[in-house]
């Protein structure tokens, strides 16, 4: 009897394996048919399309096309950056910004200098300085008998970033002492005259020749050290918010803090920037960032370039390569020039992205990474993609776009609960629709893969 049961079990196992292989073949055939149609319709090169798909349920590679070929990843580079940061630092890691001193408090006077050390904290903004001033007032400090020193020794200009976009905040450069994501926001209100506010609120010489217009608004900003030039036209009873990258963040930290100190009646001597710190400093006040698990959500869901660059600058390119080598991830298929994917010098293969997605899946921190990805039809950069009911909430992925490049890599959850890793990279595009069509057709096949089981 036991022999009969054994034989039945073996036959059932072989049958289920055969069904799975047949299902895999059906998925491959469906993808191939869709790809052939799209490539033919748009007359794009097959070499410019790279795909890697693997089932986490069976461990089998379902489909590959140019999977070892190198592509420009665009913001899919953030997958490498955030996975590395999460595994190197841990999800509970917090950046700590410190206000150090070489002096001591004597009654209402701090006798000594104050040194601001940012430690690459991507969340430093005006609130950090408001909290510091509140601390000084809590300690009854009315005078700093010394200087305010911004410590800064790092401000990067990554290779391969688009020069034509340098006036936009999505290209704000990383630094060890940033402020407001190194982006100055300017609010303009034209009601009984023109009112101008900056965020953060700092000492700036605003030079404006804005003129009121009955028709359109057309406003331009230019930031040169401590001067903000505003030109153009603005409609009456109209509000507008513009932004401009901050090129000297250490100085703007000082301008923000000095204004708050003056507004609160706290005296100090001078302001200056230094790239070295003296010995024997102690912490006067410190403030920590959100935990890393929350920071990478901003980097991935909203594709925040600045946050990705801060993470990359903190752990370093060599730190990432050591992490990949230690975990036997083949970084020969990888060229790294930045952490966000803005550089056109970055290259990666679909297979490598698939492998790092599989690697993090097997770690204790997968949930933190998974929750950082945009969700189809729901949030982030996928809020308005895959929004039909059958696809809603089934794709967790990182988008990637720069001129000529449109990529998507992540996880697809089928209606019957299977999970697929996928990386779909499309380069050398004249327009984005071919890539959108490929990604949406492939993901739809994966989400509805259960239909291929029912046929056999």
N, C-alpha and C positions, 0 to 999 in steps of 0.2 A: 504493500500500500504506500509505503513511504517513497518507493521508487516512482510510483505514479504521480504523487504530489510533487516530487522533485522535478520530474519531466514537465509537468504542467507549469510550474513556476518558471522554469527555464524558457519554455515556449512563450509564456506571457511576457517575460523580460525581453526576449528577442523580438516579439511582436511590437512591444512599446518602443523599443529602439528603432525598429524598422519604420514605425509610424512617425517617430521624431525625425528620422533622416528624410523621409518622404515629405514631411512638413517643411524641413529646411530647404529641400530642393524646390518646393513650390514657392517659398518666399523668394529664393534666388531668382527663379524664373519670372516672378511678378516684378521684382525690382529691375531686372535686366530689360524687360519689355518696356517699363515706364521710362527708364534711362534712355533707351534707344529712341523712343518717340520724342522725348524732350530735346536730346542732343541734336536729333535730325531737324526738329522744328525750328530751333534757334541757331542752328549751324555753329555750335560751339565745339571746341576740340575735346575729344575724349580724354586727352592727356591732362586737361585742366580740371578734371573731376576726380577727386579721391574719396574713397569710401571704405570704412572698416566697421563691420557689425559683428557682435558676439553675443550669444545668449548666456546670461548669468545662470539661467535655470539648468542648462545642459552642459555648459562649459565649451560649447562648440562655436567655432567661427562660422557665421551664417553667410557672410558675403564680404568680398574684398574687390576693390577696383583701385589700382594704382596706390595700394595701401602703404607701400614703402617709399613712394615718391615724396619729395619735399615740396611743401606748399607754404605760402605766407599765411600765418595763422590768424592775423588781426587779433581781435579780443579773445579768441580761444587760447591765446598765450596766458590769459588770467587763470586758466585751469592749472597750468604748471605752477604759476606764482602762488596761488591760494592753497593748493594741495601741499606744496613745499612748506609754506609758512605754517599751515595747520599742523603738519607732522613734525616740523622742527621745533616750533614754539609751544604747541598745545593750545586747545580751544579756550582755556582760561587765561592765557597770557594777556597782560595789559601793558600798554606803553605808559611810562611814567615821566611826566614833565616836572622838573624840579626848579625851585627858586632857592639857590644856594647863597651863602654869605660867608664872609671872612671876619665878620664882626659879632657883636652881641648887643642885646637890648638893655639900655640904661634908661629907666623911667619911660619917657615917651619918645626916646630917640634910638634908632638903630644905628649904632656906630660901626660903619663898615659898608662895603659894597654889596650889591645884589647881582647875582649871575643867573640868567635864565637859560636853562638847558632843556631843549625840546625832546631829544632822544627819538626823533623821527615820528613822533606822535601825529597821526593824520587828523586828529580831532581838535587840535588846538584852535581856539577861536576867541572871540572877545570875552566869552563867559569865563575862560581860564583866568583872565586878568581881573575881571569883576570879582571872582572868588578870592583871588590873591589880595586885592584891596580890602575886601571884607575881613580877611584874616588880619591884615595890618591894623584895621580899626578895632577888631576884637582884642588885639594885643595893645591897644591904645597908642600905637605908633603914629606920631604926627610928623616925624621927620626922618629921612634916611640921610645920615651924615656920610654920604659917599655917592658913588656912581651906580647907575643901572647899566649892566653889561649884558648884551645879547651874545651868547656863545653860538657860533656857527662856523663850521668848517666844511660843509657839504651843500652844494647847490648844483644839481646835475642838468646837463643838456644832452639828453640821449641821442645817439646817432640814428639817423634815418627818419626822424620825425618830420611831418609835413610843414615846411616853412610857410606855405600859403595860409596855414591855419594858426599861426603863432599868436594872432590877436584874440583867439578864443580860449575860454577857460578850460575846455576839455584837453588842452595841451599845456596846462599849468605844470611847471617842472617840480620835481621832488626836492626836498631840502630837509636838513636835520632840525631846523626851527621854522616850520611853516606857520601860516595863519589863514584860517578860513579857506582851506584847500588851495591856498595861494591864488585866490580869486577875489578881487574887490568888486562888490556889487554896489551899484549906484542907482538910487531911487530918485526919480524926478517927478514932481507934482506941480502942475501949472494951474493954480487957482489963486486969484488975487496976487499975481506975480509968480515967480518960479522958485520953488523950494527944492533943495538938493540935500539928500542924505547918503552917507556911505556906510556900508557894512563890511568890515567892522568900522565903528565910529572912531576916527583918528584925526590927528592934526595933519590936515592937508591944505595947501593953498589952491583953492578951486578957482580956475580961470574959465569963465563961461561967457560966450556970446550968443547963447540960445535966443532965438527969436520966436515969438508967438505966431502961429499960422492958423488960418481958418480951414485949411485942407488937411494935409498929411503931416505926420511926424517923421522926422529923419534926423536922428541924433547920433553923433560920433564921440567916442571917448579916446583919450590918450593920456597915459600915466607916465610921467617922467620924474622919478625920485619923489620929492615932496609936492609936486604940482600935478593937479588933475585938470586937463583941458577938456572942456565940453563945448562942442560946436553943433550947429544945425538948427532945425526947426521943431517945434512941438505945438500940438493943438491946445487950444484953451480948454481948461477944465479936463485935463487929461493926465493920467499917471503912466509912468513907464519905468521898467527896471532893466538896466543893462549891466554888463560885467566886463571886466578886463583882467588879464592875468597879472599877477604880482611877480615882478622880476627880482626884487630885493626883499625877500620875506623877513629877514632879521631886522631890517630897518623898520618895517611896518609893524612888527611886534612892539618895538620901542615906541613908535608913534601912538599906538593904541594904548599901551600901558601909561605913557606919560600924560595923555589926556585924562585918563581915569584918575590918576594921582592928583592932577591939578584940580579936577572937579570935586575931589574929596578933601582938598586942603592938605595934602601930604607933600612935604617938600623933599627935594633930592638935589643932587649936584649936577652931574652931567649924564649924557647918554652916549654909549659907544658900542661898537661891535668888535669882538675878539675871536680869533680862531684857536686860542689856547686858554686853558684854565689854570689858575694858580693852585698850588697844593694847599692842603689843610682847610678845605671848605667843608661846611656842614649844612645840612638841609634846614632851611627856614620853613618852607612850605612845599608840598607836592600835590599833584593831582593826576589821577590815572584815567586812562581811556576806558572805553567800553571793552568787554572781553573780545578776544580775537574772533570768536564764533559769530559775533554780531558785526564786526568790522568787515569780514569777508562777504557777508550778505550784501553790503553796499558795493563791494568790488564786483561781485558776480551778477546779482539780480539787476542792478542798475548800470552795470558795466562802467563803474567809476574808475577812470584812468588814474587819477591822482592817488587814490587809496592803493591801487595795485602797485604804483611806482614807489610809494612809501614802504610797502612791504618788501618789494624787491631791493630797495636801497638798504633797508635794515638788515636783511639776511644775506644780501650780496649774491652776485652771480656764482661765485665760487662756492658759497654755502648751498645753493641749489644744486650745483653739479655734484658736490660731495654727497648730498642727500640722495640724488638719483643713483650714484655709483654704489652707495652703501646698500641700497635696496634693489640693486641689480636691474635697474631700469636703463635700457639701452639709449644713452643720450648721444650716441653717434648720429642718430636721426634728428638732431636738434641743434639749432643755432640760436643763441640768446643774445639780444641786444637791449631789451628792456623788460619790464614786468607787465605792461599793459597791452602790448600788441600794436601800438601806434607805429613802431619802426617797421619799415619794409624790409629790413635786413634779417628779421626773425624768420626762421624756417622750421617746419615740423612735419612729420608724416601723420596721416590718419591713424596708422597702427600705433604709433607712440602715444597719441592722445587716448586711444582706446585702452592701451596698457596702463596708463596712469589712472584712468577712470576705474579700471578693474582693480588696480592696486589699492586705491583709497577705499573701495568697496569692502575690502577684506580687513580694514583696520578698525579699531574702536572709535575712530573719529568720523566714520562715514556719515552718520546722521547730521553732524554739524556741516559737513561739506554739501551733502544732498540738499539740506534746507537753504543753503546759500544760492542755489541755482534758480533761475527764472522758471516759472511754471506756466505751461501753455494755457492761454486764455484767462489767466488769473493775475499775474503780477510781473514786475520787472520788464525786461526787454521782450518778453513773450506774451505780454498782456493782450495784445491785439493779433497774435498769430495762433493758429490751431484752435480757434475759439468755437468751432462747431461742437455740439454736445458730445459726440463720440470721442473727440480729442481733448476736451476740457480736462485739465489736471493730469494728463497722461504723459506729457513730455516735461522732463526736468533737464534743462540744458543751458549752455553758454553760447550766446550769439557772438558773431564776430564780423565787423564790417569796416573796411577802409576802401578807398577808391579801387575798383576792379576786383575786390575780394568780398565774398559773402560765405560765411562758414557757420556751422552748427554742430556742437558735440555735447553728448550727455547721455541720458537714460530715457528709454521709452518703456512704458508699462502697458502690456497688452490687456485686453478686456478679460482674459482668463488668468491674469496674474503673473505671466512671464515677464521677466525684465531683460531688456536688451541694452547693451552698450552700443553707442553709435558715434561715428565721427564722419561728417560730410563736409569736405573742404572743396570750394570752387574758386579758382583764381582766373585772372586774365579776362574778366567780364567787361563787356561794354555797358551793360545795365544789369540790374539785380534779379529781374524776373526769372531767368533760367535757373539760378541757384535756389530761389524761393520755391519754384515748382519742384525741383529735384528733392529738396529737403522735406517739403510737405507730402509729396507722393511716397517717399521712402518711409517717413514716420507713420503715415497712415497705414501702410502695409504692415509695419511692426505692431502697431496698436491693435489692428484687426487680424493678427496672425492666427487667431483661433479658428477662423473660417477655413484655413488650409487643413486643419486636423479633421474637420467634419466631412471632408471629401473622401477620406480613406478609412 
